Amino acid sequence: PVPMPRPRLSGPVLALALSVGCSPSPPPPASPTTAAPATPAASAAPAWHGDLAVAVPPPERPQACEDTDGDGALPPGCGSPAEADCDNTDPKVGPATERWVPPGPFVMGSTTAEAGSDEGPVHIVTLDGYCLDRFAATQAQVATTLGRAPPAASAASLPADDLSWAQAQQHCAALGKRLPTEAQWEKAARGGCERGEDPGHCDPADAQTYPWGEAAPDCTLANHRAGSPPHLQACAQGVMPVDALAKGEGPYGHRQLAGNVWEFVSDPWHPRTYASGSPRVNPGGPPTGDIHGLRGGGHNTFATNMRVANRFQDLVEGSASGVRCARSATQPIADNVPPLSLVTLTGTVRAATGTLTGNHIYVTAFAAADLDPATQMPIPGRSPVAERKLKAGGMASQAFTLDVPAGEPVVLNASLSVPAPQPGMPASGAGGVGQSESKIPANADQDGIHIVLRPLPGAGAPRGKAPGTGPAAGPPGRAQPPGGRPPHGGGR
């Protein structure tokens, strides 16, 4: 089953409790037409300096502006992106199916309070023009390209949400397209520098937070888990049709670039891609890598994932992953970053009392740079860098191995899910949560790591914070805030 995050709990023993893998007992889904309470806006703006104010070249009009396929749309550059025909030889392709993203610079990345360490520095990227599918691929479309059995009629318009990176790539190739680069995806979601306060230069207004602008996410804008802990609310019971939520369209008319399903990009993921130090023109990410980028958030993740700069990757298990394809004549240029290698961490998860009896144990790694120095908890908005799901064996302790990116130290969190938690307790983590006692160097394989699981508040825990306890494993998305505080990720 698709993992669901659990809301954070308040209390003096543990300021938050998060998990993946098992569904909590969520409140009834909010109607898309009746929005759940929006996440309050964040106040921090991304750092801005004069070097980012690059000039936007004037648009070039094509030599021929003819409707050669008779579908009423003209080639890109002959009108607005909402009028452009991405394939002037095929009447089935037009602005209703694909949207043109014009060439030029855009602002990539974020340094806001909720941004992960892999989102900076903020920099300018220049792209040639390209087209991107207006909607994520449906289950019916993927059944055709991947040779799957046709879905039920009720599911035909729902997004494919169970794809691997290879399957997403195969789907696009079958259509004569390819996965978008990470930069292409973010520009489509954020918009180019021709759209800000100064259409001739990049300016701070071009660092748009969400596809729709700066308004905080709610259920009329994105299918996610909305509101503030402990009153998080699912916008829908699972995924919505790909053409739902027109109010949340991106700057060029793409639908659901935030929420519903994560979307694969072509780039291998690397935490230091943006720090390559060279101008990024039509970048394609690292030249090699087996960890693949994901963008956009999903129906079972939180407001922080709705941000256009939010980066994620498939080394973390449990994301509802789909695809939308790009049409581009430009060959991406590999970024000048060293290959990302992995190291293996091994150790044990132990129950403070009793046995590890339940459904699954989740061991999740966060970069130490993404911890709050005061609490040693993941700062709201920061993604885990790796995760491992283990079947709970009913023993007092259980061994684990976890591959994490080499280089930066990490902290490991663990949680135990149980099938029947007490009323009001989330299934995930209700069996106990814990954190490694210290930061773990990730410059070589490490052994002998121990994590002790202690009960959540309300599940028999003593009052006061027990030594060695910490946040449980993060959800399939950015870390969330302590109970009683709204999630970060709202508009600035």
DAUR-V568941 format. One record per residue. N is the residue number from 1. SS is DSSP state (H for helix, E for strand, - for the rest). PHI is phi in radians with two decimals (none if undefined). BURIAL is 1 if it has 9 or more other ideal C-beta (glycine too) atoms within 8 Angstrom, else 0. Layout:
[[N	SS	PHI	BURIAL] [N	SS	PHI	BURIAL]]
This chain:
[[1	-	none	0] [2	-	-1.19	0] [3	-	-1.12	1] [4	-	-2.11	1] [5	-	-1.31	1] [6	-	-1.79	1] [7	-	-1.20	1] [8	-	-1.30	1] [9	-	-1.88	1] [10	-	-1.70	1] [11	-	2.49	1] [12	-	-1.29	0] [13	-	-1.27	1] [14	-	-2.49	1] [15	-	-1.22	1] [16	-	-2.69	1] [17	-	-2.52	1] [18	-	-2.22	1] [19	-	-2.85	1] [20	-	-2.26	1] [21	-	1.80	1] [22	-	-2.24	1] [23	-	-1.29	1] [24	-	-1.27	1] [25	-	-1.66	0] [26	-	-1.34	1] [27	-	-1.17	0] [28	-	-0.99	0] [29	-	-1.10	1] [30	-	-1.36	1] [31	-	-1.18	0] [32	-	-1.02	1] [33	-	-1.60	0] [34	-	-2.10	0] [35	-	-1.20	1] [36	-	-1.22	1] [37	-	-0.96	1] [38	-	-1.31	1] [39	-	-1.23	1] [40	-	-1.01	0] [41	E	-1.23	1] [42	-	-1.39	1] [43	-	-1.83	0] [44	-	-1.42	0] [45	-	-1.74	1] [46	-	-1.14	1] [47	-	-1.07	0] [48	-	-2.32	0] [49	-	-2.52	0] [50	H	-1.05	0] [51	H	-1.13	0] [52	H	-1.42	1] [53	-	-1.45	0] [54	-	-1.31	1] [55	E	-1.36	0] [56	-	-1.69	1] [57	-	-1.16	0] [58	-	-1.12	0] [59	-	-1.16	0] [60	-	-1.74	0] [61	-	-1.52	0] [62	-	-1.10	1] [63	-	-1.17	0] [64	-	-2.07	0] [65	-	-2.10	0] [66	-	-2.10	0] [67	-	-1.56	1] [68	-	-1.34	0] [69	-	-1.78	1] [70	-	1.24	0] [71	-	-1.70	1] [72	-	1.51	0] [73	-	-2.03	1] [74	E	-1.84	1] [75	E	-1.06	1] [76	-	-0.96	1] [77	-	1.66	1] [78	-	-1.58	1] [79	-	-2.92	0] [80	-	-1.31	0] [81	H	-0.97	1] [82	H	-1.28	1] [83	H	-1.96	1] [84	E	-1.39	1] [85	E	-1.75	1] [86	-	-1.31	1] [87	-	-2.52	1] [88	-	-1.38	1] [89	-	-1.93	0] [90	-	-2.23	0] [91	-	-1.16	0] [92	-	-1.43	0] [93	-	-1.88	1] [94	-	-2.88	1] [95	-	-1.11	1] [96	-	-1.31	0] [97	-	-1.98	1] [98	E	-2.37	1] [99	E	-2.09	1] [100	E	-1.37	1] [101	E	-1.97	1] [102	-	-1.21	1] [103	-	-1.22	0] [104	E	2.27	1] [105	E	-1.48	1] [106	E	-2.59	1] [107	E	-1.58	1] [108	E	-2.07	1] [109	-	1.72	1] [110	-	-2.74	1] [111	-	-2.25	1] [112	-	-1.20	1] [113	-	-1.05	1] [114	-	-1.58	1] [115	-	-1.33	1] [116	-	-1.31	1] [117	H	-1.15	1] [118	H	-1.51	1] [119	H	-1.67	1] [120	-	-2.12	1] [121	-	-1.37	0] [122	-	-1.13	1] [123	E	-2.67	1] [124	E	-1.74	1] [125	E	-2.09	1] [126	E	-1.95	1] [127	E	-2.15	1] [128	-	-1.25	0] [129	-	-1.18	1] [130	E	-2.75	1] [131	E	-2.04	1] [132	E	-2.34	1] [133	E	-0.89	1] [134	-	-1.18	1] [135	-	-2.16	1] [136	-	-1.14	1] [137	-	-1.13	1] [138	E	-1.49	1] [139	H	-1.09	1] [140	H	-1.15	1] [141	H	-1.15	1] [142	H	-1.20	1] [143	H	-1.05	1] [144	H	-1.25	0] [145	H	-1.30	1] [146	H	-1.77	1] [147	-	1.24	0] [148	-	-1.54	0] [149	-	-1.16	0] [150	-	-1.04	0] [151	-	-1.29	1] [152	-	-1.06	0] [153	H	-0.97	0] [154	H	-1.22	0] [155	H	-1.87	0] [156	-	-1.04	1] [157	-	-1.64	1] [158	E	-1.43	1] [159	E	-1.26	1] [160	-	-1.08	1] [161	-	-2.30	1] [162	E	-2.33	0] [163	-	-1.54	1] [164	-	-1.54	0] [165	H	-1.05	1] [166	H	-1.10	0] [167	H	-1.21	1] [168	H	-1.09	1] [169	H	-1.10	1] [170	H	-1.10	1] [171	H	-1.05	1] [172	H	-1.14	1] [173	H	-1.08	1] [174	H	-1.13	0] [175	-	-1.72	0] [176	-	1.29	0] [177	-	-2.18	1] [178	E	-2.64	1] [179	E	-1.13	1] [180	-	-1.20	1] [181	-	-1.23	1] [182	H	-1.07	1] [183	H	-1.17	1] [184	H	-1.09	1] [185	H	-1.09	1] [186	H	-1.20	1] [187	H	-1.15	1] [188	H	-1.07	1] [189	H	-1.42	1] [190	H	-1.72	1] [191	-	1.68	1] [192	-	-1.50	1] [193	H	-1.25	1] [194	H	-1.31	1] [195	H	-1.86	0] [196	-	-1.44	1] [197	-	-1.16	0] [198	-	-2.04	0] [199	-	-1.16	0] [200	-	-1.63	0] [201	E	-2.57	1] [202	-	-1.22	1] [203	-	-2.50	1] [204	H	-0.98	1] [205	H	-1.16	0] [206	H	-1.35	1] [207	-	-1.53	1] [208	-	-1.05	1] [209	-	-1.43	1] [210	E	-2.20	1] [211	-	-0.97	1] [212	-	-1.53	1] [213	E	2.38	0] [214	-	-1.95	0] [215	-	-1.09	1] [216	-	-1.09	1] [217	-	-1.07	1] [218	-	-2.50	1] [219	-	-1.34	1] [220	-	-1.55	1] [221	-	-1.92	1] [222	-	-2.68	1] [223	E	-1.50	1] [224	-	-2.70	1] [225	E	-1.74	1] [226	E	-1.74	1] [227	-	1.71	1] [228	-	-2.20	1] [229	-	-1.01	1] [230	-	-1.61	1] [231	-	-1.96	1] [232	-	-1.13	1] [233	E	-2.43	1] [234	E	-1.23	1] [235	-	-1.19	1] [236	-	-2.67	1] [237	-	-1.51	0] [238	-	1.77	0] [239	-	-1.41	1] [240	-	-1.85	1] [241	E	-0.95	0] [242	-	-1.16	1] [243	-	-1.72	0] [244	-	-1.34	1] [245	-	1.06	1] [246	H	-1.05	0] [247	H	-1.11	0] [248	H	-1.66	1] [249	-	-1.03	1] [250	-	-1.37	1] [251	-	-1.11	1] [252	-	-1.93	1] [253	-	1.71	1] [254	-	-1.34	1] [255	-	-1.74	1] [256	-	1.01	1] [257	-	-1.27	1] [258	-	-2.10	1] [259	E	1.44	1] [260	-	1.26	1] [261	-	-2.42	1] [262	E	-1.11	1] [263	E	-2.23	1] [264	E	-1.28	1] [265	E	-2.03	1] [266	E	-1.38	1] [267	E	-1.21	1] [268	E	-1.10	1] [269	-	-1.38	1] [270	-	-2.61	1] [271	-	-1.20	1] [272	-	-2.07	0] [273	H	-1.00	1] [274	H	-1.28	1] [275	H	-1.72	0] [276	-	-1.16	1] [277	-	1.50	0] [278	-	-2.00	0] [279	-	-1.02	0] [280	E	-1.78	1] [281	E	-2.16	0] [282	-	0.84	1] [283	E	-1.25	1] [284	-	-2.10	1] [285	-	1.45	1] [286	E	-1.04	1] [287	-	-1.18	0] [288	-	-2.44	0] [289	-	2.71	1] [290	-	-1.83	0] [291	-	-1.79	1] [292	E	-1.93	1] [293	E	-1.33	1] [294	E	-2.26	1] [295	E	-2.39	1] [296	-	1.76	1] [297	-	1.37	1] [298	-	-2.42	1] [299	-	-1.16	1] [300	-	-1.88	1] [301	-	-2.13	1] [302	-	-1.83	1] [303	H	-1.05	1] [304	H	-1.07	1] [305	H	-1.30	1] [306	H	-1.37	1] [307	-	-1.15	1] [308	-	-1.18	1] [309	-	-1.51	1] [310	-	-1.12	1] [311	-	-1.90	1] [312	E	-2.58	1] [313	E	-2.76	1] [314	-	-1.55	1] [315	-	-1.27	1] [316	-	-1.59	1] [317	-	-1.37	1] [318	-	1.64	1] [319	-	-1.76	1] [320	-	-1.34	1] [321	E	-2.00	1] [322	E	-2.22	1] [323	-	-2.78	1] [324	-	-2.34	1] [325	E	-1.87	1] [326	E	-1.97	1] [327	E	-2.10	1] [328	-	-2.61	1] [329	-	-1.61	0] [330	-	-1.59	0] [331	-	-1.48	0] [332	-	-1.06	1] [333	E	-1.82	0] [334	-	-1.14	1] [335	-	-1.35	1] [336	-	-1.51	0] [337	-	-2.22	1] [338	-	-1.20	0] [339	-	-1.00	0] [340	-	-1.54	1] [341	-	-1.85	0] [342	E	-2.02	0] [343	E	-2.11	1] [344	E	-1.86	1] [345	E	-1.83	1] [346	E	-2.27	1] [347	E	3.10	1] [348	E	-2.36	1] [349	E	-1.88	1] [350	E	-2.23	1] [351	E	-1.40	1] [352	-	-1.07	1] [353	-	-2.44	0] [354	-	1.30	0] [355	-	-2.18	0] [356	-	-1.50	1] [357	-	-1.81	0] [358	-	2.94	1] [359	-	-1.58	1] [360	E	-2.46	1] [361	E	-1.93	1] [362	E	-1.99	1] [363	E	-1.93	1] [364	E	-2.24	1] [365	E	-1.83	1] [366	E	-2.04	1] [367	E	-1.08	1] [368	H	-1.06	1] [369	H	-1.17	0] [370	H	-1.75	1] [371	E	-1.72	1] [372	-	-1.28	0] [373	-	-1.02	0] [374	-	-1.35	0] [375	-	-1.87	0] [376	-	1.05	1] [377	-	-1.83	1] [378	E	-1.02	1] [379	-	-1.14	1] [380	-	-0.90	1] [381	-	1.81	1] [382	-	-1.64	1] [383	E	-1.50	1] [384	-	-1.16	1] [385	-	-1.78	1] [386	E	-2.92	1] [387	E	-2.75	1] [388	E	-2.33	1] [389	E	-1.87	1] [390	E	-2.12	1] [391	E	-1.29	0] [392	-	-1.14	1] [393	-	-1.71	0] [394	-	1.37	0] [395	-	-1.75	0] [396	-	-1.23	0] [397	E	-2.51	1] [398	E	-2.58	1] [399	E	-1.38	0] [400	E	-2.48	1] [401	E	-2.27	0] [402	E	-2.58	1] [403	E	-1.54	1] [404	E	-2.28	1] [405	E	-1.05	1] [406	-	-1.33	1] [407	-	2.12	0] [408	-	-1.67	1] [409	-	-1.13	1] [410	E	-2.30	1] [411	E	-2.14	1] [412	E	-1.77	1] [413	E	-1.97	1] [414	E	-2.47	1] [415	E	-2.59	1] [416	E	-2.06	1] [417	-	-1.64	1] [418	-	-2.23	1] [419	-	-1.30	0] [420	-	-2.41	0] [421	-	-1.22	1] [422	-	-1.11	0] [423	-	-0.93	0] [424	-	1.51	0] [425	-	-1.69	1] [426	-	-1.26	1] [427	-	-1.09	1] [428	-	-1.39	1] [429	-	1.61	1] [430	-	-1.14	1] [431	-	-1.50	1] [432	-	2.33	1] [433	E	-2.41	1] [434	E	-2.90	1] [435	E	-2.51	1] [436	-	-1.02	1] [437	-	-1.30	0] [438	-	-2.64	0] [439	-	-1.20	0] [440	E	-1.94	1] [441	-	-1.05	0] [442	-	-2.00	1] [443	-	-1.59	0] [444	-	-2.83	0] [445	-	-0.99	0] [446	E	-2.22	1] [447	E	-2.19	0] [448	E	1.35	0] [449	E	-1.45	1] [450	E	-2.19	1] [451	E	-2.20	1] [452	E	-1.81	1] [453	E	-1.62	1] [454	E	-2.15	1] [455	-	-1.14	0] [456	-	-1.23	1] [457	-	-0.99	1] [458	-	1.53	1] [459	-	-2.06	1] [460	-	1.63	0] [461	-	-1.35	1] [462	-	-1.22	0] [463	-	-1.26	0] [464	-	1.61	0] [465	-	-1.36	0] [466	-	-1.41	1] [467	-	-1.03	0] [468	-	1.54	1] [469	-	-1.48	1] [470	-	-2.94	1] [471	-	-1.19	1] [472	-	-1.38	1] [473	-	-0.98	1] [474	-	-1.22	1] [475	-	-1.26	1] [476	-	-1.23	1] [477	-	2.85	1] [478	E	-1.20	1] [479	-	-1.10	1] [480	-	-1.89	1] [481	-	-1.51	1] [482	-	-1.07	1] [483	-	-1.00	1] [484	-	1.55	0] [485	-	-2.02	0] [486	-	-1.18	1] [487	-	-1.09	1] [488	-	-1.24	1] [489	-	1.98	1] [490	E	-1.24	1] [491	-	-1.09	1] [492	-	-1.24	1]]
